[in-house]
Amino acid sequence: MKEEYTVKINDVSEITHDVRQFRFEKPGDYSFTPGQATEVSVNKEGWKEEERPFTFTCLPEDDYLEFTIKIYPSHEGVTREIGHLKKGDEFIIRQAWGAINYQGEGVFIAGGAGVTPFIAIFRQLRKEGKLGSNKLIFANNTSKDIILRDEFSEMLEQDNFINILDKEESDDYYHGFIDRDFLEEHVDDFGKMFYVCGPPPMMESVLSALSDLDVSDDQIVKEDL
C-alpha cells in the first residue's frame, strides 16, 4: 500500500488567469528531488481516490510544499475541483517519483503547464549560482498563459528565455510551433542536454525534431508515462 500524507493548504495564489499556486504543509519526513512529482487527490468525499500527478515547484529544503497547477474549469474533473480549494482545505499526497532531474547545462523545452517540473530545477540552480547558459524555450497559446514569466525573465538572460505563441501574434514573442527550423535557429549546441515536457502532441513533435537534428536519446531527459 502506498504511503499517504494528508496535508493542509496554507496559501492559494493566482499565477495566471487559469494557474493557481498552492502552498501546504510539509510532512517532517518528506523528501523529493527538483523535477519530481507525486500523486495527488483532494481530501473530500468522492475525490479521495481520484489521483493525479502534480510536480513540486518549491525547493526540497523549503519548510512547505508547493504545486503550481493549471485549472480547467470547463472540464468536470480533478483540476476543476482543485480550483475550488481554499486555505484550510486538504490534499492527500503520496511519495515523490519522476525521471526529470538536472543532468547538466542544456535546453529546457516546455509546453504550457509542462514547464512545472523545470520550475524547481531553475530555482535550485539560481540558489546555487549555477544557472550558467541554461536556456528555456517555452510554448504557449497566448501571452497571458505564460507561467511565471517575470520570474523566468529575472533568472535567465534574454537570449536564454525564448517564448513562442501559436494563437497570438505579438512583436514581443515568436509565433508558431517548436519545430526543427525553430530549434536550429535558437539552439547553438546540439551536443548539450535537452529537457522536454509538455502535452503529448508537442512532445512527439519536439522529440522527432531533436532526432532529426542528431540529438541522441541519452541527451534527452523526459518523463516516460
Contacts in CASP RR format, 6 or more apart in sequence:
PFRMAT RR
TARGET T0000
AUTHOR 0000-0000-0000
METHOD contacts of the structure
MODEL  1
MKEEYTVKINDVSEITHDVRQFRFEKPGDYSFTPGQATEVSVNKEGWKEE
ERPFTFTCLPEDDYLEFTIKIYPSHEGVTREIGHLKKGDEFIIRQAWGAI
NYQGEGVFIAGGAGVTPFIAIFRQLRKEGKLGSNKLIFANNTSKDIILRD
EFSEMLEQDNFINILDKEESDDYYHGFIDRDFLEEHVDDFGKMFYVCGPP
PMMESVLSALSDLDVSDDQIVKEDL
2 39 0 8 1.000
2 94 0 8 1.000
2 95 0 8 1.000
3 94 0 8 1.000
3 95 0 8 1.000
4 92 0 8 1.000
4 93 0 8 1.000
4 94 0 8 1.000
5 27 0 8 1.000
5 30 0 8 1.000
5 92 0 8 1.000
5 93 0 8 1.000
5 94 0 8 1.000
6 43 0 8 1.000
6 90 0 8 1.000
6 91 0 8 1.000
6 92 0 8 1.000
7 24 0 8 1.000
7 25 0 8 1.000
7 26 0 8 1.000
7 27 0 8 1.000
7 65 0 8 1.000
7 90 0 8 1.000
7 91 0 8 1.000
7 92 0 8 1.000
7 93 0 8 1.000
8 24 0 8 1.000
8 25 0 8 1.000
8 88 0 8 1.000
8 89 0 8 1.000
8 90 0 8 1.000
9 22 0 8 1.000
9 23 0 8 1.000
9 24 0 8 1.000
9 85 0 8 1.000
9 86 0 8 1.000
9 87 0 8 1.000
9 88 0 8 1.000
9 89 0 8 1.000
9 90 0 8 1.000
9 91 0 8 1.000
10 23 0 8 1.000
10 24 0 8 1.000
10 25 0 8 1.000
10 64 0 8 1.000
10 87 0 8 1.000
10 88 0 8 1.000
11 21 0 8 1.000
11 22 0 8 1.000
11 23 0 8 1.000
11 87 0 8 1.000
12 20 0 8 1.000
12 21 0 8 1.000
12 22 0 8 1.000
12 23 0 8 1.000
12 85 0 8 1.000
12 86 0 8 1.000
12 87 0 8 1.000
13 20 0 8 1.000
13 21 0 8 1.000
14 20 0 8 1.000
14 21 0 8 1.000
15 21 0 8 1.000
15 68 0 8 1.000
15 147 0 8 1.000
15 148 0 8 1.000
16 144 0 8 1.000
16 145 0 8 1.000
16 146 0 8 1.000
16 147 0 8 1.000
17 144 0 8 1.000
17 145 0 8 1.000
18 70 0 8 1.000
18 71 0 8 1.000
18 72 0 8 1.000
18 73 0 8 1.000
18 145 0 8 1.000
19 68 0 8 1.000
19 69 0 8 1.000
19 70 0 8 1.000
19 71 0 8 1.000
19 113 0 8 1.000
19 147 0 8 1.000
20 68 0 8 1.000
20 69 0 8 1.000
20 71 0 8 1.000
20 82 0 8 1.000
20 83 0 8 1.000
21 57 0 8 1.000
21 66 0 8 1.000
21 67 0 8 1.000
21 68 0 8 1.000
21 69 0 8 1.000
22 66 0 8 1.000
22 67 0 8 1.000
22 68 0 8 1.000
22 69 0 8 1.000
22 82 0 8 1.000
22 85 0 8 1.000
22 91 0 8 1.000
23 58 0 8 1.000
23 64 0 8 1.000
23 65 0 8 1.000
23 66 0 8 1.000
24 64 0 8 1.000
24 65 0 8 1.000
24 66 0 8 1.000
24 67 0 8 1.000
24 91 0 8 1.000
25 64 0 8 1.000
25 65 0 8 1.000
26 62 0 8 1.000
26 63 0 8 1.000
26 64 0 8 1.000
26 65 0 8 1.000
30 65 0 8 1.000
30 96 0 8 1.000
31 60 0 8 1.000
31 96 0 8 1.000
32 38 0 8 1.000
32 56 0 8 1.000
32 60 0 8 1.000
32 96 0 8 1.000
33 60 0 8 1.000
33 96 0 8 1.000
33 101 0 8 1.000
34 56 0 8 1.000
34 59 0 8 1.000
34 60 0 8 1.000
34 101 0 8 1.000
34 102 0 8 1.000
34 120 0 8 1.000
34 121 0 8 1.000
34 123 0 8 1.000
34 124 0 8 1.000
35 55 0 8 1.000
35 56 0 8 1.000
35 98 0 8 1.000
35 100 0 8 1.000
35 101 0 8 1.000
35 117 0 8 1.000
35 118 0 8 1.000
35 120 0 8 1.000
35 121 0 8 1.000
36 55 0 8 1.000
36 56 0 8 1.000
36 96 0 8 1.000
36 97 0 8 1.000
36 98 0 8 1.000
36 100 0 8 1.000
36 101 0 8 1.000
36 117 0 8 1.000
37 53 0 8 1.000
37 54 0 8 1.000
37 55 0 8 1.000
37 56 0 8 1.000
37 96 0 8 1.000
37 97 0 8 1.000
37 98 0 8 1.000
37 117 0 8 1.000
38 53 0 8 1.000
38 54 0 8 1.000
38 56 0 8 1.000
38 93 0 8 1.000
38 94 0 8 1.000
38 95 0 8 1.000
38 96 0 8 1.000
38 97 0 8 1.000
39 51 0 8 1.000
39 52 0 8 1.000
39 53 0 8 1.000
39 93 0 8 1.000
39 94 0 8 1.000
39 97 0 8 1.000
40 51 0 8 1.000
40 52 0 8 1.000
40 53 0 8 1.000
40 54 0 8 1.000
40 67 0 8 1.000
40 91 0 8 1.000
40 92 0 8 1.000
40 93 0 8 1.000
40 94 0 8 1.000
41 47 0 8 1.000
41 48 0 8 1.000
41 49 0 8 1.000
41 50 0 8 1.000
41 51 0 8 1.000
41 52 0 8 1.000
41 78 0 8 1.000
41 91 0 8 1.000
41 92 0 8 1.000
42 48 0 8 1.000
42 50 0 8 1.000
42 78 0 8 1.000
42 81 0 8 1.000
42 82 0 8 1.000
42 85 0 8 1.000
42 89 0 8 1.000
42 90 0 8 1.000
42 91 0 8 1.000
42 92 0 8 1.000
43 89 0 8 1.000
43 90 0 8 1.000
43 91 0 8 1.000
43 92 0 8 1.000
44 81 0 8 1.000
44 89 0 8 1.000
47 78 0 8 1.000
47 81 0 8 1.000
48 92 0 8 1.000
50 77 0 8 1.000
50 78 0 8 1.000
51 94 0 8 1.000
52 78 0 8 1.000
52 79 0 8 1.000
54 67 0 8 1.000
54 69 0 8 1.000
54 116 0 8 1.000
55 67 0 8 1.000
55 68 0 8 1.000
55 116 0 8 1.000
55 117 0 8 1.000
55 119 0 8 1.000
55 120 0 8 1.000
56 65 0 8 1.000
56 66 0 8 1.000
56 67 0 8 1.000
56 96 0 8 1.000
56 120 0 8 1.000
57 66 0 8 1.000
57 67 0 8 1.000
57 68 0 8 1.000
57 116 0 8 1.000
57 119 0 8 1.000
57 120 0 8 1.000
57 123 0 8 1.000
58 64 0 8 1.000
58 65 0 8 1.000
58 66 0 8 1.000
58 120 0 8 1.000
58 123 0 8 1.000
59 120 0 8 1.000
59 123 0 8 1.000
59 124 0 8 1.000
59 127 0 8 1.000
60 124 0 8 1.000
65 93 0 8 1.000
67 116 0 8 1.000
68 116 0 8 1.000
68 119 0 8 1.000
68 147 0 8 1.000
68 148 0 8 1.000
69 79 0 8 1.000
69 82 0 8 1.000
69 83 0 8 1.000
69 113 0 8 1.000
70 79 0 8 1.000
70 112 0 8 1.000
70 113 0 8 1.000
70 147 0 8 1.000
71 79 0 8 1.000
71 80 0 8 1.000
71 82 0 8 1.000
71 83 0 8 1.000
72 79 0 8 1.000
72 80 0 8 1.000
73 80 0 8 1.000
73 83 0 8 1.000
74 80 0 8 1.000
98 223 0 8 1.000
99 221 0 8 1.000
99 222 0 8 1.000
99 223 0 8 1.000
99 224 0 8 1.000
100 117 0 8 1.000
100 118 0 8 1.000
100 121 0 8 1.000
100 195 0 8 1.000
100 197 0 8 1.000
100 221 0 8 1.000
100 222 0 8 1.000
100 223 0 8 1.000
101 121 0 8 1.000
101 221 0 8 1.000
102 121 0 8 1.000
102 124 0 8 1.000
102 125 0 8 1.000
103 193 0 8 1.000
103 221 0 8 1.000
104 192 0 8 1.000
104 193 0 8 1.000
105 132 0 8 1.000
105 133 0 8 1.000
105 134 0 8 1.000
105 192 0 8 1.000
105 193 0 8 1.000
106 133 0 8 1.000
106 134 0 8 1.000
106 135 0 8 1.000
106 192 0 8 1.000
106 193 0 8 1.000
106 194 0 8 1.000
106 195 0 8 1.000
107 134 0 8 1.000
107 135 0 8 1.000
107 136 0 8 1.000
107 137 0 8 1.000
107 187 0 8 1.000
107 192 0 8 1.000
107 193 0 8 1.000
107 194 0 8 1.000
107 195 0 8 1.000
108 118 0 8 1.000
108 121 0 8 1.000
108 122 0 8 1.000
108 134 0 8 1.000
108 135 0 8 1.000
108 136 0 8 1.000
108 137 0 8 1.000
108 194 0 8 1.000
108 195 0 8 1.000
109 137 0 8 1.000
109 139 0 8 1.000
109 178 0 8 1.000
109 194 0 8 1.000
109 195 0 8 1.000
109 196 0 8 1.000
109 197 0 8 1.000
109 206 0 8 1.000
110 118 0 8 1.000
110 136 0 8 1.000
110 137 0 8 1.000
110 138 0 8 1.000
110 139 0 8 1.000
110 196 0 8 1.000
110 197 0 8 1.000
110 198 0 8 1.000
111 138 0 8 1.000
111 139 0 8 1.000
111 140 0 8 1.000
111 197 0 8 1.000
111 198 0 8 1.000
111 199 0 8 1.000
111 202 0 8 1.000
112 138 0 8 1.000
112 139 0 8 1.000
112 140 0 8 1.000
112 145 0 8 1.000
112 147 0 8 1.000
112 198 0 8 1.000
112 199 0 8 1.000
113 147 0 8 1.000
113 198 0 8 1.000
114 197 0 8 1.000
114 198 0 8 1.000
114 199 0 8 1.000
115 136 0 8 1.000
115 138 0 8 1.000
115 147 0 8 1.000
115 148 0 8 1.000
115 197 0 8 1.000
116 147 0 8 1.000
116 197 0 8 1.000
117 197 0 8 1.000
117 223 0 8 1.000
118 136 0 8 1.000
118 195 0 8 1.000
118 197 0 8 1.000
119 147 0 8 1.000
119 148 0 8 1.000
121 195 0 8 1.000
122 131 0 8 1.000
122 134 0 8 1.000
122 136 0 8 1.000
122 152 0 8 1.000
122 155 0 8 1.000
122 156 0 8 1.000
125 131 0 8 1.000
125 132 0 8 1.000
125 134 0 8 1.000
126 155 0 8 1.000
131 155 0 8 1.000
131 156 0 8 1.000
133 160 0 8 1.000
134 156 0 8 1.000
134 160 0 8 1.000
135 156 0 8 1.000
135 159 0 8 1.000
135 160 0 8 1.000
135 161 0 8 1.000
135 162 0 8 1.000
135 186 0 8 1.000
135 187 0 8 1.000
136 152 0 8 1.000
136 156 0 8 1.000
136 160 0 8 1.000
136 161 0 8 1.000
136 162 0 8 1.000
137 162 0 8 1.000
137 164 0 8 1.000
137 178 0 8 1.000
137 182 0 8 1.000
137 183 0 8 1.000
137 186 0 8 1.000
138 146 0 8 1.000
138 152 0 8 1.000
138 161 0 8 1.000
138 162 0 8 1.000
138 163 0 8 1.000
138 164 0 8 1.000
139 163 0 8 1.000
139 164 0 8 1.000
139 165 0 8 1.000
139 166 0 8 1.000
139 177 0 8 1.000
139 178 0 8 1.000
139 202 0 8 1.000
140 146 0 8 1.000
140 163 0 8 1.000
140 164 0 8 1.000
140 165 0 8 1.000
140 166 0 8 1.000
141 165 0 8 1.000
141 166 0 8 1.000
141 167 0 8 1.000
141 168 0 8 1.000
142 165 0 8 1.000
142 167 0 8 1.000
142 168 0 8 1.000
143 163 0 8 1.000
143 165 0 8 1.000
143 168 0 8 1.000
143 170 0 8 1.000
143 172 0 8 1.000
143 173 0 8 1.000
146 163 0 8 1.000
149 163 0 8 1.000
152 161 0 8 1.000
153 161 0 8 1.000
155 161 0 8 1.000
162 174 0 8 1.000
162 186 0 8 1.000
163 172 0 8 1.000
163 173 0 8 1.000
163 174 0 8 1.000
164 173 0 8 1.000
164 174 0 8 1.000
164 175 0 8 1.000
164 176 0 8 1.000
164 177 0 8 1.000
164 178 0 8 1.000
164 182 0 8 1.000
165 173 0 8 1.000
165 174 0 8 1.000
165 175 0 8 1.000
165 176 0 8 1.000
166 175 0 8 1.000
166 176 0 8 1.000
166 177 0 8 1.000
168 175 0 8 1.000
169 175 0 8 1.000
174 182 0 8 1.000
176 182 0 8 1.000
177 202 0 8 1.000
177 205 0 8 1.000
178 202 0 8 1.000
178 205 0 8 1.000
178 206 0 8 1.000
178 209 0 8 1.000
179 205 0 8 1.000
179 209 0 8 1.000
180 209 0 8 1.000
180 212 0 8 1.000
180 213 0 8 1.000
183 206 0 8 1.000
183 209 0 8 1.000
183 210 0 8 1.000
183 213 0 8 1.000
184 213 0 8 1.000
190 213 0 8 1.000
190 214 0 8 1.000
190 215 0 8 1.000
191 215 0 8 1.000
191 219 0 8 1.000
192 219 0 8 1.000
193 219 0 8 1.000
193 220 0 8 1.000
193 221 0 8 1.000
194 210 0 8 1.000
194 215 0 8 1.000
194 219 0 8 1.000
194 220 0 8 1.000
194 221 0 8 1.000
195 220 0 8 1.000
195 221 0 8 1.000
195 222 0 8 1.000
196 203 0 8 1.000
196 206 0 8 1.000
196 207 0 8 1.000
196 210 0 8 1.000
196 220 0 8 1.000
196 221 0 8 1.000
196 222 0 8 1.000
197 203 0 8 1.000
197 222 0 8 1.000
197 223 0 8 1.000
203 222 0 8 1.000
207 220 0 8 1.000
207 222 0 8 1.000
210 220 0 8 1.000
END
